[in-house]
């Protein structure tokens, strides 16, 4: 607390007592918890909550428009193109596959076991109808890219409005 100023002298502040380590410990534990939280993969963020393995196995996907094309990019690290299936039905695209474990490993001496293996399937509704016959897909460096032009009808449905 500041004392009253006397005759033009600046106010003096009292020193706070040094806190014992036992009072600071809960904050250290909380800091350590948040540090560990940021190091964990998505599925282990919240202790006590079991994420369905299907969610964890599903690839991360970006879908965007580029000119007259719809583009889908999916991360599929560690997979071969032979293990990936891509199916388009109307405006729904289904991406499925299976990531196989490279080797049989016993968990006994493992310190972390975070990589997931097994089959997955993910269906997404595209933002516009596409010309399925003109769609192309390529797989390079663990990233699958699908490119498909929009139908003429889908192109006409969208227009830029002028703001007045």
N, C-alpha and C positions, 0 to 999 in steps of 0.2 A: 504494500500500500504506500502511496506517496504521502509524505508529510507536507504540512503547509509550508509555503515559502516564507522565509524570514529575511527581511532587509535586502531583497534583490538576489538572494542566494537561490540557485536552482533546487528544486525539490529532490530529496533523496529517496531512493527506493530501497525497500527492505529486501534482503536476499531470501529466496525461497529455500526451504530445507531440501537436502538431497534425498530423493526418494530411494527406497530400498529396491533391490533387484526383484524382489517378490511382487512389488506393485507394478513393475514394468513387464513382467513375464507374460501376462495375458495378451499384451499387445504384440510381443514377440511371437507368441503362438499364432495370433491372427495373421501377422505378416508372413510367417512361414506357410500357413494354410493358403493364402492367396498366391504365394510364389509357386507352391505345388499345383494349385488349381490351373495356373497358366501353362504348366508343363504337361498336363495330362491331355490325352486325346479326347475328342468330343464325347465319347460314350462313358468316360469315367469322371466327368466334371462334378456331378452331384452324387456324393456318397448316399447309398440307400435307394437311389432311383436306378432301375434296370432299363436301359434303352433296348428296344427290340433290335436284335441283330440285323434284321432286314434294313432298318434305317441306317445302321452303321456301314453295311456292305454296299448300299446304293451309291453309285458314283455321283460326284458333284457335277452339276450341269449348268451351263450358261445358254440361254436362248435369246437371240436378238435379231433385229432386222438390219440388213445392210443393203441399201438401195432397194431393188425389187426382190431380194432374196431373204429367206428365213435361214438363220444359221444356228446350229446347235453344236456346242462343244462340250465334251464329257471327259473328265479325268479318269483314266483307267490304268494306273501305274502297275507295272509288273504283269500285264496281260498280253496275250498274243491275239492278233486279229481273228485267228481261227476260233477263238473261244468267245467271240462277241457276236450277238445277233441283233439286227436292227430291222424293225418292221413298222411300216407306215400304213395307217388305215384312216382315211379321211383326214381330219386335223389332229389325230392322236398318233404319237410316235411311241413305240415300246422298245426300250433298250434292255437287253438281258445278256447274261453270260455267266461264266464260272471262272473264278480265280482259284487256281490249283496251288496247293502247298508244294514248294519245291522239294522238300525233304521231310521225312518223318523225324520230329524232334521230341525228346522227352522234356517236360517242363521242370523236371527236378532241379536242374542247375540254372534255370533261366532267372534273370533279374527283372526283365520286362517281357511281356507278351502282348503286343498291341496290334500287330498286323492281323487282318482278318482274311479268311479264306472261305470259299463256298460260292454258291450260286446267288444271283440277284436278278431282279426284274423291276424296271421302273417305267411307268407310262406317264407321258406329259401331253397336255393339250397345247398345240401350237397356236400362236396368236392370230394366224390367218390360214386359209386353205392354200395348199401348195400343189404344184404340178408334180405328182409322184413320179411319173416317167422320166422327168428331167432331174430328179434328185441325185446327188452324188455324195459318196462318203469316202473319207480317207482316214487312215490311222497312222500316226507318226509320233514317236517319242512319248508313248503313253497317253496321247490325246486323240480322241475320235472327233472328227469334224464332219457334220452333215450340212450340206448346202442344197437348198431347193428354192426355185423361183416361185413367187406367189402366182396364183391363178389371176387371169385378167379381171375376173369378178372381184377378187380380194383387193386388187390394186385400185379398182374404181370405188370401193367402199370407203377408202381413206382419202381425205383431202385436207390440205392445210387451210386453216381459216385465218383471215386477216382480222387483227384486233383493232377496233375503232375507238 
